[in-house]
Amino acid sequence: MSGDDLELKRIQLRKLRQLLQSAQKVEQTRAEVTPMERLKPFLGDRAEEVLNAALEQYPEQARVVINKLAELADKGALQDKIDGGTLLQLFRRLGMRVKLETEILFYKEGEYKRLSEMLK
């Protein structure tokens, strides 16, 4: 009977080891997901463009903002999508004047033309 008990203990230990290994793999995959990737489902119209511009112009500060927004998204505080205008306003309130590349297009004679081309 003690032989059966030992075999049962070995099986239990093997199962426990497998569960611990699978739990570690899950934690590693969670750690590999960047804050930007966690935030992407909550980004709306032109928000990703604003974030990329902020990362280029203010890399350290923008990473802090992205980490905080990702943390809020994980907690469930963000329920709606964040559009580019709202995100731009947030950066400006934090003192970061994020500049976006802007172009004005006119529709003339069946094609779109840039304002700079129209003024030449």
C-alpha positions, -999 to 999 in steps of 0.1 A, spaced: 0 0 0 29 24 7 41 18 -29 7 30 -42 10 61 -20 44 69 -34 32 65 -70 3 87 -62 26 114 -47 48 112 -78 19 118 -101 6 147 -80 41 163 -80 44 159 -118 10 175 -123 18 203 -99 51 209 -118 33 211 -151 7 236 -137 35 258 -124 53 257 -157 21 266 -176 14 295 -152 50 308 -157 45 307 -195 12 327 -192 30 353 -170 58 356 -195 34 362 -224 17 389 -204 50 406 -197 59 405 -234 29 426 -244 39 462 -245 18 490 -231 13 504 -266 -2 470 -277 -25 469 -247 -37 504 -255 -43 499 -293 -79 485 -289 -88 517 -271 -74 541 -298 -98 557 -322 -96 581 -351 -60 593 -356 -50 585 -320 -22 562 -330 -8 590 -352 -9 614 -323 9 588 -300 36 582 -326 42 619 -330 44 623 -293 68 595 -290 91 611 -316 89 646 -300 88 637 -263 99 601 -259 103 599 -221 71 618 -212 50 600 -239 61 566 -226 49 576 -191 16 588 -205 12 555 -225 20 534 -195 -5 552 -174 -32 549 -201 -25 512 -205 -28 508 -168 -62 525 -168 -72 503 -197 -62 472 -178 -82 483 -148 -113 490 -169 -114 527 -164 -113 533 -202 -145 522 -217 -147 542 -250 -122 547 -277 -98 577 -273 -98 598 -305 -68 618 -317 -82 651 -307 -88 640 -271 -53 626 -269 -38 657 -284 -56 678 -258 -43 656 -231 -7 660 -242 -12 698 -245 -26 700 -210 5 681 -198 26 708 -214 37 688 -245 30 708 -277 28 678 -300 30 689 -336 12 668 -363 20 669 -400 -10 686 -416 -19 690 -452 -49 707 -468 -63 691 -500 -87 707 -525 -108 687 -549 -105 704 -583 -112 690 -617 -116 654 -606 -85 652 -585 -71 662 -551 -45 690 -550 -25 703 -521 -29 738 -510 8 745 -517 3 734 -554 -28 757 -557 -8 787 -544 20 783 -569 
